[in-house]
């Protein structure tokens, strides 16, 4: 996903928050890839279930760490 696409998601999420749609903003933000370093910290500090059940886009973390990085 390009930086412009990520920025567009962030701007749209900000608009949703401003309109009072916190749930919609959170859902939209999870469609943008979670940066690998944040995914790694979340896995270590919060747990794998948070990442799996939260619906996070982990495509960049999988590209960097491998498809099986969550189970390692």
NUMI-634255 format. One record per atom (N, C-alpha, C, O, CB): atom name; residue number from 1; y, z, x. Coordinates in pm, 1 decimal. Last residue first. Glycine has a CB too. Example, Ala and Ser with C-alpha at 12.3 -4.5 7.8 and 13.67 -1.06 7.14 Angstrom:
BEGIN
{markol N	lumdo 2	north -225.0	up 708.0	east 1285.0}
{markol CA	lumdo 2	north -106.0	up 714.0	east 1367.0}
{markol C	lumdo 2	north 3.0	up 787.0	east 1290.0}
{markol O	lumdo 2	north 113.8	up 803.9	east 1340.9}
{markol CB	lumdo 2	north -59.8	up 572.5	east 1408.4}
{markol N	lumdo 1	north -569.0	up 780.0	east 1319.0}
{markol CA	lumdo 1	north -450.0	up 780.0	east 1230.0}
{markol C	lumdo 1	north -330.0	up 780.0	east 1320.0}
{markol O	lumdo 1	north -331.9	up 846.5	east 1423.6}
{markol CB	lumdo 1	north -447.3	up 904.6	east 1130.8}
This chain:
BEGIN
{markol N	lumdo 72	north -1819.5	up 1581.6	east 564.7}
{markol CA	lumdo 72	north -1843.5	up 1628.8	east 702.0}
{markol C	lumdo 72	north -1794.6	up 1770.9	east 718.8}
{markol O	lumdo 72	north -1806.2	up 1827.8	east 827.3}
{markol CB	lumdo 72	north -1774.5	up 1537.2	east 804.3}
{markol N	lumdo 71	north -1742.9	up 1486.6	east 322.8}
{markol CA	lumdo 71	north -1869.5	up 1561.6	east 328.8}
{markol C	lumdo 71	north -1901.1	up 1613.5	east 468.2}
{markol O	lumdo 71	north -2000.9	up 1683.1	east 486.8}
{markol CB	lumdo 71	north -1983.4	up 1474.3	east 281.4}
{markol N	lumdo 70	north -1509.9	up 1347.3	east 367.3}
{markol CA	lumdo 70	north -1505.6	up 1465.7	east 281.1}
{markol C	lumdo 70	north -1631.9	up 1550.4	east 292.8}
{markol O	lumdo 70	north -1627.6	up 1672.1	east 274.7}
{markol CB	lumdo 70	north -1485.5	up 1424.0	east 136.5}
{markol N	lumdo 69	north -1582.5	up 1126.2	east 523.7}
{markol CA	lumdo 69	north -1505.3	up 1235.9	east 585.1}
{markol C	lumdo 69	north -1500.7	up 1361.4	east 498.3}
{markol O	lumdo 69	north -1488.5	up 1471.8	east 551.4}
{markol CB	lumdo 69	north -1363.5	up 1189.6	east 613.5}
{markol N	lumdo 68	north -1718.0	up 891.5	east 472.6}
{markol CA	lumdo 68	north -1788.9	up 1017.6	east 447.5}
{markol C	lumdo 68	north -1712.5	up 1140.4	east 499.8}
{markol O	lumdo 68	north -1771.8	up 1246.7	east 518.0}
{markol CB	lumdo 68	north -1926.7	up 1012.3	east 511.8}
{markol N	lumdo 67	north -1556.0	up 676.7	east 548.7}
{markol CA	lumdo 67	north -1587.8	up 695.8	east 406.1}
{markol C	lumdo 67	north -1648.4	up 832.8	east 376.2}
{markol O	lumdo 67	north -1631.8	up 884.7	east 265.8}
{markol CB	lumdo 67	north -1683.6	up 587.8	east 359.9}
{markol N	lumdo 66	north -1308.3	up 768.5	east 797.6}
{markol CA	lumdo 66	north -1438.8	up 717.2	east 755.3}
{markol C	lumdo 66	north -1469.1	up 754.6	east 611.3}
{markol O	lumdo 66	north -1415.0	up 851.7	east 558.4}
{markol CB	lumdo 66	north -1548.8	up 769.9	east 846.5}
{markol N	lumdo 65	north -1049.4	up 831.4	east 871.8}
{markol CA	lumdo 65	north -1154.5	up 926.3	east 906.1}
{markol C	lumdo 65	north -1295.9	up 876.9	east 874.0}
{markol O	lumdo 65	north -1393.5	up 937.3	east 918.7}
{markol CB	lumdo 65	north -1129.8	up 1054.9	east 834.5}
{markol N	lumdo 64	north -887.8	up 608.7	east 793.6}
{markol CA	lumdo 64	north -869.0	up 674.9	east 923.1}
{markol C	lumdo 64	north -989.2	up 758.3	east 966.1}
{markol O	lumdo 64	north -1027.1	up 756.6	east 1083.2}
{markol CB	lumdo 64	north -746.9	up 762.9	east 917.9}
{markol N	lumdo 63	north -978.7	up 531.4	east 544.2}
{markol CA	lumdo 63	north -962.0	up 429.3	east 647.3}
{markol C	lumdo 63	north -951.8	up 493.3	east 785.8}
{markol O	lumdo 63	north -1001.7	up 438.1	east 883.8}
{markol CB	lumdo 63	north -837.1	up 343.9	east 618.8}
{markol N	lumdo 62	north -965.6	up 775.6	east 409.6}
{markol CA	lumdo 62	north -1095.9	up 712.4	east 430.5}
{markol C	lumdo 62	north -1088.1	up 606.9	east 539.5}
{markol O	lumdo 62	north -1180.8	up 593.8	east 619.4}
{markol CB	lumdo 62	north -1146.8	up 649.7	east 300.3}
{markol N	lumdo 61	north -688.0	up 806.9	east 407.0}
{markol CA	lumdo 61	north -770.6	up 905.4	east 478.1}
{markol C	lumdo 61	north -908.9	up 847.2	east 505.8}
{markol O	lumdo 61	north -963.6	up 867.3	east 614.2}
{markol CB	lumdo 61	north -782.8	up 1036.8	east 396.0}
{markol N	lumdo 60	north -617.8	up 591.8	east 244.0}
{markol CA	lumdo 60	north -570.4	up 595.0	east 382.9}
{markol C	lumdo 60	north -649.8	up 695.5	east 466.0}
{markol O	lumdo 60	north -675.9	up 671.0	east 583.8}
{markol CB	lumdo 60	north -420.9	up 629.7	east 387.6}
{markol N	lumdo 59	north -746.4	up 659.7	east -2.2}
{markol CA	lumdo 59	north -779.2	up 536.5	east 68.8}
{markol C	lumdo 59	north -734.4	up 538.1	east 214.6}
{markol O	lumdo 59	north -807.4	up 489.7	east 301.0}
{markol CB	lumdo 59	north -716.7	up 419.1	east -1.6}
{markol N	lumdo 58	north -726.2	up 859.0	east -186.4}
{markol CA	lumdo 58	north -764.5	up 897.4	east -50.2}
{markol C	lumdo 58	north -794.3	up 775.9	east 37.1}
{markol O	lumdo 58	north -860.8	up 788.6	east 140.0}
{markol CB	lumdo 58	north -886.2	up 988.9	east -53.9}
{markol N	lumdo 57	north -545.5	up 961.3	east -441.5}
{markol CA	lumdo 57	north -578.3	up 835.4	east -376.4}
{markol C	lumdo 57	north -601.9	up 868.4	east -229.1}
{markol O	lumdo 57	north -508.3	up 901.7	east -156.4}
{markol CB	lumdo 57	north -463.5	up 726.8	east -395.4}
{markol N	lumdo 56	north -675.2	up 1227.1	east -642.3}
{markol CA	lumdo 56	north -588.5	up 1178.4	east -536.0}
{markol C	lumdo 56	north -638.4	up 1044.8	east -482.4}
{markol O	lumdo 56	north -758.7	up 1019.1	east -478.5}
{markol CB	lumdo 56	north -579.8	up 1280.8	east -423.1}
{markol N	lumdo 55	north -799.1	up 1369.2	east -845.6}
{markol CA	lumdo 55	north -770.4	up 1228.3	east -866.3}
{markol C	lumdo 55	north -679.1	up 1167.7	east -760.6}
{markol O	lumdo 55	north -612.6	up 1067.5	east -786.6}
{markol CB	lumdo 55	north -709.4	up 1209.6	east -1000.0}
{markol N	lumdo 54	north -885.3	up 1628.1	east -825.3}
{markol CA	lumdo 54	north -742.9	up 1603.7	east -850.0}
{markol C	lumdo 54	north -706.5	up 1458.7	east -871.2}
{markol O	lumdo 54	north -594.0	up 1428.3	east -911.0}
{markol CB	lumdo 54	north -663.8	up 1655.8	east -737.3}
{markol N	lumdo 53	north -1149.1	up 1639.4	east -751.0}
{markol CA	lumdo 53	north -1117.2	up 1659.8	east -892.8}
{markol C	lumdo 53	north -972.3	up 1630.4	east -926.8}
{markol O	lumdo 53	north -938.9	up 1609.8	east -1043.5}
{markol CB	lumdo 53	north -1149.1	up 1800.8	east -932.3}
{markol N	lumdo 52	north -1122.2	up 1589.0	east -470.1}
{markol CA	lumdo 52	north -1208.4	up 1507.9	east -555.8}
{markol C	lumdo 52	north -1165.6	up 1518.4	east -702.3}
{markol O	lumdo 52	north -1148.2	up 1416.7	east -769.4}
{markol CB	lumdo 52	north -1355.0	up 1551.0	east -540.1}
{markol N	lumdo 51	north -941.6	up 1785.0	east -379.0}
{markol CA	lumdo 51	north -917.6	up 1643.2	east -354.5}
{markol C	lumdo 51	north -997.8	up 1554.9	east -449.0}
{markol O	lumdo 51	north -945.8	up 1456.6	east -501.8}
{markol CB	lumdo 51	north -951.2	up 1608.7	east -211.0}
{markol N	lumdo 50	north -1061.7	up 2022.0	east -466.1}
{markol CA	lumdo 50	north -922.1	up 1992.3	east -500.5}
{markol C	lumdo 50	north -894.2	up 1843.7	east -486.3}
{markol O	lumdo 50	north -830.0	up 1783.7	east -572.5}
{markol CB	lumdo 50	north -825.7	up 2073.0	east -411.6}
{markol N	lumdo 49	north -1310.1	up 2013.0	east -338.8}
{markol CA	lumdo 49	north -1302.4	up 1999.3	east -484.4}
{markol C	lumdo 49	north -1161.6	up 1965.3	east -531.2}
{markol O	lumdo 49	north -1144.3	up 1888.2	east -625.6}
{markol CB	lumdo 49	north -1349.1	up 2127.3	east -551.5}
{markol N	lumdo 48	north -1251.7	up 2068.6	east -69.3}
{markol CA	lumdo 48	north -1291.1	up 1933.6	east -108.5}
{markol C	lumdo 48	north -1275.7	up 1913.0	east -258.8}
{markol O	lumdo 48	north -1232.5	up 1806.1	east -302.0}
{markol CB	lumdo 48	north -1435.2	up 1906.0	east -66.4}
{markol N	lumdo 47	north -969.8	up 2287.7	east -8.0}
{markol CA	lumdo 47	north -1108.8	up 2255.3	east -35.8}
{markol C	lumdo 47	north -1129.5	up 2113.7	east -86.9}
{markol O	lumdo 47	north -1038.8	up 2049.4	east -139.7}
{markol CB	lumdo 47	north -1163.2	up 2351.6	east -134.7}
{markol N	lumdo 46	north -747.6	up 2401.5	east 111.9}
{markol CA	lumdo 46	north -765.2	up 2415.0	east -33.4}
{markol C	lumdo 46	north -908.3	up 2383.4	east -75.4}
{markol O	lumdo 46	north -961.6	up 2445.3	east -167.5}
{markol CB	lumdo 46	north -667.9	up 2322.9	east -107.8}
{markol N	lumdo 45	north -768.1	up 2368.4	east 392.2}
{markol CA	lumdo 45	north -702.5	up 2486.7	east 335.8}
{markol C	lumdo 45	north -731.3	up 2509.3	east 187.7}
{markol O	lumdo 45	north -738.5	up 2623.6	east 142.7}
{markol CB	lumdo 45	north -554.8	up 2475.7	east 355.5}
{markol N	lumdo 44	north -911.4	up 2129.8	east 448.2}
{markol CA	lumdo 44	north -936.6	up 2252.5	east 523.4}
{markol C	lumdo 44	north -885.3	up 2377.2	east 452.0}
{markol O	lumdo 44	north -952.3	up 2480.5	east 451.8}
{markol CB	lumdo 44	north -873.1	up 2242.7	east 659.7}
{markol N	lumdo 43	north -805.2	up 1944.5	east 263.9}
{markol CA	lumdo 43	north -949.8	up 1967.7	east 270.5}
{markol C	lumdo 43	north -979.0	up 2101.8	east 336.7}
{markol O	lumdo 43	north -1061.5	up 2178.9	east 287.6}
{markol CB	lumdo 43	north -1019.8	up 1853.7	east 347.5}
{markol N	lumdo 42	north -534.5	up 1957.3	east 332.9}
{markol CA	lumdo 42	north -577.7	up 1999.3	east 199.1}
{markol C	lumdo 42	north -727.1	up 2029.0	east 198.1}
{markol O	lumdo 42	north -770.7	up 2127.4	east 138.4}
{markol CB	lumdo 42	north -544.3	up 1890.8	east 94.6}
{markol N	lumdo 41	north -546.6	up 1849.0	east 592.1}
{markol CA	lumdo 41	north -502.4	up 1987.7	east 573.1}
{markol C	lumdo 41	north -547.9	up 2039.5	east 437.2}
{markol O	lumdo 41	north -594.8	up 2152.8	east 426.6}
{markol CB	lumdo 41	north -348.5	up 1998.5	east 585.6}
{markol N	lumdo 40	north -631.9	up 1587.8	east 526.1}
{markol CA	lumdo 40	north -711.4	up 1672.5	east 615.4}
{markol C	lumdo 40	north -674.6	up 1819.9	east 598.7}
{markol O	lumdo 40	north -762.7	up 1905.7	east 592.0}
{markol CB	lumdo 40	north -691.5	up 1629.4	east 761.6}
{markol N	lumdo 39	north -421.8	up 1497.3	east 367.5}
{markol CA	lumdo 39	north -556.5	up 1505.0	east 311.1}
{markol C	lumdo 39	north -644.2	up 1597.4	east 394.5}
{markol O	lumdo 39	north -721.8	up 1676.1	east 340.2}
{markol CB	lumdo 39	north -619.7	up 1364.9	east 302.5}
{markol N	lumdo 38	north -216.9	up 1498.4	east 556.0}
{markol CA	lumdo 38	north -210.2	up 1590.5	east 441.7}
{markol C	lumdo 38	north -346.7	up 1606.4	east 375.7}
{markol O	lumdo 38	north -383.0	up 1716.0	east 333.0}
{markol CB	lumdo 38	north -107.8	up 1540.7	east 338.6}
{markol N	lumdo 37	north -305.6	up 1297.8	east 728.9}
{markol CA	lumdo 37	north -286.7	up 1434.1	east 781.3}
{markol C	lumdo 37	north -277.3	up 1535.9	east 667.8}
{markol O	lumdo 37	north -325.0	up 1648.4	east 682.2}
{markol CB	lumdo 37	north -159.8	up 1441.0	east 868.7}
{markol N	lumdo 36	north -316.0	up 1067.2	east 556.2}
{markol CA	lumdo 36	north -436.6	up 1127.3	east 613.5}
{markol C	lumdo 36	north -417.6	up 1269.7	east 665.0}
{markol O	lumdo 36	north -505.5	up 1353.8	east 646.3}
{markol CB	lumdo 36	north -485.8	up 1041.9	east 724.9}
{markol N	lumdo 35	north -123.2	up 1078.4	east 255.5}
{markol CA	lumdo 35	north -129.5	up 1056.8	east 400.2}
{markol C	lumdo 35	north -249.4	up 1129.8	east 460.5}
{markol O	lumdo 35	north -280.7	up 1241.8	east 420.1}
{markol CB	lumdo 35	north 0.9	up 1104.1	east 467.6}
{markol N	lumdo 34	north -255.4	up 946.3	east -36.1}
{markol CA	lumdo 34	north -220.7	up 1072.0	east 29.9}
{markol C	lumdo 34	north -228.0	up 1047.3	east 179.8}
{markol O	lumdo 34	north -330.6	up 999.1	east 227.9}
{markol CB	lumdo 34	north -316.2	up 1189.9	east -14.0}
{markol N	lumdo 33	north -131.9	up 659.2	east -196.0}
{markol CA	lumdo 33	north -225.6	up 717.3	east -99.9}
{markol C	lumdo 33	north -171.0	up 845.8	east -37.6}
{markol O	lumdo 33	north -56.4	up 852.0	east 7.0}
{markol CB	lumdo 33	north -257.4	up 616.1	east 9.6}
{markol N	lumdo 32	north -38.2	up 703.3	east -535.8}
{markol CA	lumdo 32	north 1.3	up 664.0	east -400.4}
{markol C	lumdo 32	north -95.1	up 728.5	east -302.3}
{markol O	lumdo 32	north -136.4	up 842.5	east -323.5}
{markol CB	lumdo 32	north 149.2	up 705.4	east -369.3}
{markol N	lumdo 31	north -132.0	up 834.4	east -756.0}
{markol CA	lumdo 31	north -176.8	up 696.6	east -736.1}
{markol C	lumdo 31	north -137.4	up 644.2	east -598.9}
{markol O	lumdo 31	north -198.3	up 549.0	east -550.2}
{markol CB	lumdo 31	north -119.5	up 606.3	east -844.3}
{markol N	lumdo 30	north -10.6	up 1078.6	east -774.5}
{markol CA	lumdo 30	north -146.7	up 1077.6	east -720.8}
{markol C	lumdo 30	north -200.9	up 935.9	east -702.6}
{markol O	lumdo 30	north -305.4	up 918.2	east -640.1}
{markol CB	lumdo 30	north -239.0	up 1156.1	east -812.3}
{markol N	lumdo 29	north 225.6	up 1015.6	east -905.8}
{markol CA	lumdo 29	north 229.6	up 1043.0	east -762.2}
{markol C	lumdo 29	north 90.9	up 1040.7	east -698.8}
{markol O	lumdo 29	north 76.7	up 1004.8	east -581.9}
{markol CB	lumdo 29	north 294.8	up 1177.3	east -737.0}
{markol N	lumdo 28	north 134.3	up 996.1	east -1172.9}
{markol CA	lumdo 28	north 181.2	up 877.7	east -1101.6}
{markol C	lumdo 28	north 181.2	up 900.0	east -951.0}
{markol O	lumdo 28	north 140.6	up 811.3	east -876.0}
{markol CB	lumdo 28	north 321.1	up 839.5	east -1148.6}
{markol N	lumdo 27	north 77.4	up 1264.6	east -1231.3}
{markol CA	lumdo 27	north -27.7	up 1163.4	east -1240.8}
{markol C	lumdo 27	north 10.4	up 1039.1	east -1160.0}
{markol O	lumdo 27	north -72.3	up 984.0	east -1087.5}
{markol CB	lumdo 27	north -53.6	up 1125.7	east -1388.3}
{markol N	lumdo 26	north 333.5	up 1375.0	east -1203.9}
{markol CA	lumdo 26	north 224.4	up 1418.7	east -1116.9}
{markol C	lumdo 26	north 111.8	up 1316.4	east -1114.4}
{markol O	lumdo 26	north 57.3	up 1285.3	east -1008.5}
{markol CB	lumdo 26	north 170.7	up 1554.5	east -1162.7}
{markol N	lumdo 25	north 468.5	up 1241.4	east -1411.9}
{markol CA	lumdo 25	north 514.1	up 1228.4	east -1273.2}
{markol C	lumdo 25	north 402.3	up 1266.7	east -1176.4}
{markol O	lumdo 25	north 379.7	up 1197.2	east -1077.3}
{markol CB	lumdo 25	north 638.6	up 1316.3	east -1248.5}
{markol N	lumdo 24	north 325.7	up 1330.1	east -1636.1}
{markol CA	lumdo 24	north 329.2	up 1187.5	east -1602.7}
{markol C	lumdo 24	north 370.3	up 1164.4	east -1458.8}
{markol O	lumdo 24	north 314.4	up 1078.3	east -1390.8}
{markol CB	lumdo 24	north 424.1	up 1114.1	east -1695.2}
{markol N	lumdo 23	north 388.4	up 1605.4	east -1621.6}
{markol CA	lumdo 23	north 249.4	up 1559.0	east -1615.6}
{markol C	lumdo 23	north 242.8	up 1412.2	east -1576.0}
{markol O	lumdo 23	north 162.2	up 1374.6	east -1490.9}
{markol CB	lumdo 23	north 179.6	up 1580.2	east -1750.7}
{markol N	lumdo 22	north 666.5	up 1604.8	east -1657.9}
{markol CA	lumdo 22	north 608.6	up 1654.5	east -1533.3}
{markol C	lumdo 22	north 465.7	up 1605.3	east -1515.1}
{markol O	lumdo 22	north 426.6	up 1567.5	east -1404.7}
{markol CB	lumdo 22	north 612.0	up 1806.9	east -1530.2}
{markol N	lumdo 21	north 893.3	up 1473.7	east -1810.2}
{markol CA	lumdo 21	north 751.0	up 1440.6	east -1812.2}
{markol C	lumdo 21	north 686.8	up 1477.7	east -1678.6}
{markol O	lumdo 21	north 656.9	up 1390.7	east -1596.8}
{markol CB	lumdo 21	north 730.2	up 1290.3	east -1842.5}
{markol N	lumdo 20	north 1167.0	up 1497.5	east -1811.9}
{markol CA	lumdo 20	north 1087.9	up 1609.9	east -1861.6}
{markol C	lumdo 20	north 938.2	up 1584.3	east -1866.1}
{markol O	lumdo 20	north 863.6	up 1665.6	east -1920.5}
{markol CB	lumdo 20	north 1134.3	up 1646.4	east -1997.2}
{markol N	lumdo 19	north 1321.2	up 1313.2	east -1692.6}
{markol CA	lumdo 19	north 1305.9	up 1298.0	east -1837.4}
{markol C	lumdo 19	north 1219.2	up 1408.9	east -1897.7}
{markol O	lumdo 19	north 1199.9	up 1414.2	east -2019.2}
{markol CB	lumdo 19	north 1245.1	up 1161.6	east -1869.5}
{markol N	lumdo 18	north 1282.0	up 1384.7	east -1432.2}
{markol CA	lumdo 18	north 1415.1	up 1404.4	east -1488.4}
{markol C	lumdo 18	north 1412.1	up 1395.6	east -1641.4}
{markol O	lumdo 18	north 1489.8	up 1461.7	east -1710.2}
{markol CB	lumdo 18	north 1512.7	up 1300.7	east -1431.2}
{markol N	lumdo 17	north 1018.0	up 1297.0	east -1405.3}
{markol CA	lumdo 17	north 1050.0	up 1440.9	east -1396.7}
{markol C	lumdo 17	north 1184.5	up 1469.8	east -1461.1}
{markol O	lumdo 17	north 1199.6	up 1566.9	east -1535.1}
{markol CB	lumdo 17	north 1050.8	up 1488.2	east -1249.7}
{markol N	lumdo 16	north 1058.5	up 1020.1	east -1423.8}
{markol CA	lumdo 16	north 975.3	up 1088.8	east -1522.4}
{markol C	lumdo 16	north 1003.2	up 1238.9	east -1523.0}
{markol O	lumdo 16	north 1011.2	up 1300.4	east -1629.3}
{markol CB	lumdo 16	north 826.9	up 1063.0	east -1494.0}
{markol N	lumdo 15	north 1214.5	up 977.2	east -1194.5}
{markol CA	lumdo 15	north 1269.2	up 946.6	east -1327.3}
{markol C	lumdo 15	north 1191.2	up 1019.3	east -1436.6}
{markol O	lumdo 15	north 1250.0	up 1073.3	east -1530.3}
{markol CB	lumdo 15	north 1266.7	up 794.8	east -1352.9}
{markol N	lumdo 14	north 1027.9	up 1044.6	east -1000.1}
{markol CA	lumdo 14	north 1151.3	up 1123.2	east -1012.1}
{markol C	lumdo 14	north 1216.6	up 1100.8	east -1147.9}
{markol O	lumdo 14	north 1268.0	up 1194.5	east -1209.0}
{markol CB	lumdo 14	north 1249.8	up 1086.8	east -899.6}
{markol N	lumdo 13	north 844.7	up 838.9	east -1039.3}
{markol CA	lumdo 13	north 803.5	up 977.6	east -1064.7}
{markol C	lumdo 13	north 925.8	up 1067.2	east -1080.3}
{markol O	lumdo 13	north 926.7	up 1156.4	east -1165.2}
{markol CB	lumdo 13	north 713.4	up 1029.7	east -950.4}
{markol N	lumdo 12	north 999.0	up 623.7	east -954.2}
{markol CA	lumdo 12	north 955.6	up 629.2	east -1094.3}
{markol C	lumdo 12	north 913.0	up 771.1	east -1131.2}
{markol O	lumdo 12	north 941.7	up 818.2	east -1241.3}
{markol CB	lumdo 12	north 839.3	up 530.1	east -1119.5}
{markol N	lumdo 11	north 1023.3	up 693.1	east -682.9}
{markol CA	lumdo 11	north 1143.3	up 681.7	east -767.4}
{markol C	lumdo 11	north 1107.5	up 690.9	east -914.7}
{markol O	lumdo 11	north 1176.5	up 757.6	east -991.8}
{markol CB	lumdo 11	north 1216.3	up 549.6	east -739.8}
{markol N	lumdo 10	north 753.3	up 684.6	east -598.2}
{markol CA	lumdo 10	north 831.6	up 807.3	east -588.0}
{markol C	lumdo 10	north 954.4	up 805.7	east -677.9}
{markol O	lumdo 10	north 985.9	up 906.0	east -741.9}
{markol CB	lumdo 10	north 873.8	up 829.6	east -445.2}
{markol N	lumdo 9	north 696.2	up 414.5	east -644.2}
{markol CA	lumdo 9	north 621.3	up 517.9	east -715.8}
{markol C	lumdo 9	north 699.1	up 648.4	east -714.5}
{markol O	lumdo 9	north 710.0	up 715.6	east -817.1}
{markol CB	lumdo 9	north 481.5	up 538.0	east -653.4}
{markol N	lumdo 8	north 871.3	up 300.1	east -460.6}
{markol CA	lumdo 8	north 886.3	up 269.4	east -603.4}
{markol C	lumdo 8	north 813.2	up 373.4	east -688.2}
{markol O	lumdo 8	north 863.5	up 415.1	east -792.5}
{markol CB	lumdo 8	north 832.5	up 127.5	east -634.7}
{markol N	lumdo 7	north 761.5	up 392.6	east -219.9}
{markol CA	lumdo 7	north 895.3	up 436.7	east -260.9}
{markol C	lumdo 7	north 919.8	up 412.0	east -409.0}
{markol O	lumdo 7	north 982.4	up 494.1	east -475.9}
{markol CB	lumdo 7	north 1001.9	up 365.5	east -178.6}
{markol N	lumdo 6	north 521.3	up 249.7	east -221.8}
{markol CA	lumdo 6	north 518.9	up 396.4	east -224.4}
{markol C	lumdo 6	north 654.1	up 452.0	east -270.0}
{markol O	lumdo 6	north 660.0	up 546.5	east -348.6}
{markol CB	lumdo 6	north 482.5	up 452.4	east -85.0}
{markol N	lumdo 5	north 620.2	up -11.0	east -202.7}
{markol CA	lumdo 5	north 541.4	up 28.3	east -320.1}
{markol C	lumdo 5	north 536.5	up 180.8	east -333.8}
{markol O	lumdo 5	north 546.4	up 234.0	east -444.3}
{markol CB	lumdo 5	north 398.0	up -28.8	east -310.5}
{markol N	lumdo 4	north 743.3	up 2.8	east 48.6}
{markol CA	lumdo 4	north 823.6	up -26.3	east -70.6}
{markol C	lumdo 4	north 751.1	up 14.0	east -198.5}
{markol O	lumdo 4	north 812.2	up 66.5	east -291.5}
{markol CB	lumdo 4	north 858.9	up -174.8	east -75.7}
{markol N	lumdo 3	north 521.0	up 41.9	east 212.0}
{markol CA	lumdo 3	north 620.4	up 148.2	east 200.3}
{markol C	lumdo 3	north 706.6	up 126.8	east 77.0}
{markol O	lumdo 3	north 739.7	up 222.9	east 7.5}
{markol CB	lumdo 3	north 708.2	up 154.7	east 326.1}
{markol N	lumdo 2	north 217.3	up -83.3	east 57.2}
{markol CA	lumdo 2	north 337.3	up -94.3	east 140.2}
{markol C	lumdo 2	north 431.1	up 24.6	east 117.8}
{markol O	lumdo 2	north 421.0	up 96.8	east 18.7}
{markol CB	lumdo 2	north 410.9	up -225.9	east 110.2}
{markol N	lumdo 1	north -117.3	up 0.0	east 85.5}
{markol CA	lumdo 1	north 0.0	up 0.0	east 0.0}
{markol C	lumdo 1	north 123.2	up 0.0	east 89.7}
{markol O	lumdo 1	north 130.6	up 75.5	east 186.7}
{markol CB	lumdo 1	north 0.1	up 122.7	east -97.1}
